[in-house]
Amino acid sequence: MVLKVFFPSCCSSADSGILIGRWISEQNSAVILAVVHFPFIPVQVKQYLGEVQRVTKVSVSVLGSWSNSKQEKEESLSEFLEDLGTIFCHEPWIQISKEGDSKFWSCSTLQKHSKNPQEEEIILVYYDQRKVMLSHLHPPLDTAGQRTEDASKLSAIFDTVARSQVLFMTDRYDEGPIKLTHWQSDGVEASIIVELLKQASVPACMLLTLLLSLVSGICRSRVLKFWPLSFLWSKLSTCEQLGHRLQHLQVISSSKKAQNQNQLMRKANIFVSLLIDVALGILLMSWLYRKNRIGHLADTLIPVADHVAEELQDLLQWLMGAPAGLKMNRALDQVLGRFFLYHIHLWISYIHLLSPFIEMILWYVGLSACLGLTVALCILSDIIALLTFHIYCFYVYGARLYCLKIYGLSSLWRLFRGKKWNVLRQRVDSCSYDLDQLFIGTLLFTILLFLLPTTALYYLVFTLLRLLVVIVQGLIHLLVDLIDSLPLYSLILRLCRSYRLAAGVKFRVLEQQDGKPLRLLMQINPLSYGGVVQTYRLPTYSCYPRDSWASLCKKLFLGELIYPWKHKGDKQN
Amino acid sequence: MAEERRFRSASGVPITLRRRQHSASCRELAVRGPRLQLRSLSAATSAVWLAAYGLFALSENSMVLSAAIFITLIGLIIYLHFVKIDQESLLVIGSLGIQVTSSYASGKESTVFIEMGQVKDVVINEAIHMQKVIYYLCILLQDPEDPQGISEVVPLFQSSKPRLDCLIEVYKSCQEILERRKTAPQSI
């Protein structure tokens, strides 16, 4: 049987004493947490360990003896250390001794009640106590949730060191009966800035909570729930984004301390993400307002809208002629074309009505970019949606006409074959029609069939335009989602303090000498960047994609209206 | 104690297997592939630069040349850091676990440690790779719910792809250590 001893590398140069730590009998391994130096009174040591056990719920006990002799091995010391084994009875009693500056230590065990007296092999594993204490072990992502107690042996070791923090609070300058050596025995480290921030965060959180409750109270007031306004809020993506950020602020400003690692990282990620967002937004704002760029933007907005409308008019004139050499039905063509042209004319008039106010509106709306870059991008997306509203209208008209035509055609086609759609049973049944029904049905079918190319062409052109606008809006939303969900704090932590996020451990074999135990160095294997993003991604409010490609194509073919993205609050249909 | 032997990979490239026994229950097996050759590197660079000069002669735009240099440098860095694996090693520590390390040409090392409790067995398996059937060594991981089942298969030495004779040597070394955990009365 192999005995594994996990020894902290900070205790390598400690003076002689006894080893305290945790013995994990299922794994036959001993995790050493600290060294207690002479002189000590055994009763006091046992009392101290009992207190530590009560506070940390880790079964800390005396595991063995450690002797660090600067000169040759002393026989009396070794006998004294063996006698200690009888006072603190522990099975097995581990004895580690180091001579001078030698790297190779001798390690032996004393078994009083063992049945097989064979010599067992000892593996000495060095570990960096501070890093193991601060690190958080991540289970593999696919089996998360199925991990039981005995599944991961290493997590027991990480757990032991992390929970024994109270043991590391006493350093060698403290006056007390017990003198310990561990990673903080040279003095407890702390940072003034961190302490000051902790003190300042409590009143800041309370203030923020107050402000947020005011704002959310206003948002929930009945005034804003009337029909036109509530419809408008649900359609504008800026309001969704603002609501999302409000939620984030509520999470950060809550006064409850984070229970576990996940919640702490989530809070930190949200905080850093908000900070970076607002910083980028203010940068954008300062760039926009310098040299009156926003005024120039407002000045170019109307000519751009005019230009788009002119292009649409040209397109319609082209469709009314012989587009791509196809021959259209002259009458229907003229009707549809004139209808859409009049629509564009109305739209241009409305835009021109608004043109004196555009600059002022844009100036004030641009100020809201200080709430964050994501808000600015959402406003951009909304402005694009508003400016291309006529394209959306045309798409809806074209789609409805085409949809009506397709349904009419399919129903009359069934009439041709003598069948009927049974609504009650949701299937196609045969039916005998009268002669006049057949006659009218055939006439209508022919009319619809020959008018199909014209309608289909209009539908095709306007669907393509609509898809173009949707793609542009989709890209902007993708960028907003990226900024929203990227866990920046975790990524920076992975870059700077990679031992905090551990995917596992790695062992390095150190120099060996025959007759001495096997020496290994245990280091922390950090999580990959992809793993960090996957584990700590912040949830967003939209889900992609709404339809699969097949259903999208089917909808396009039938003329049903498509809404490429949905939000988590929408009802499923 | 260390020993080295030469073998061939599945595609005929010469590789070396180095075996080190650190202690009775700890063995390290490393398969080293051939290093990056200077002539293939210079051939690739010259080809890219000749193409760039040709484009420059056609288009008279000096951006093409700087773009070619940039592409060559970035491509070389990406190749050395992410693609070219120099050495793959297997460290078997009885009662702790198995550690699989891949060292890249730029010095980067990517390590995976599998605890002994999760390892069911180490076996040699056959696979169809492109147009060949090759042998490969893999670690079978235990399914926590089903004691007879296998939850995952971890293939080893994927970039050097040694042939069967090399794999048999590695297999024998691993099994000597893995056998001991079955004879031990308590599981580890």
Interface residues (C-beta under 8 A of the other chain):
Chain A: M1 V2 K4 Q27 N28 E121 I123 V125 T143 Q146 T148 D150 A151 S152 K153 L154 G504 V505 K506 F507 V509 Q512 P517 L518 L520 N525
Chain B: H22 S23 A24 S25 C26 E28 L91 I93 G94 S95 L96 Q99 T101 T111 V112 F113 E115 G117 P144 E145 S151 A184 P185 Q186 I188
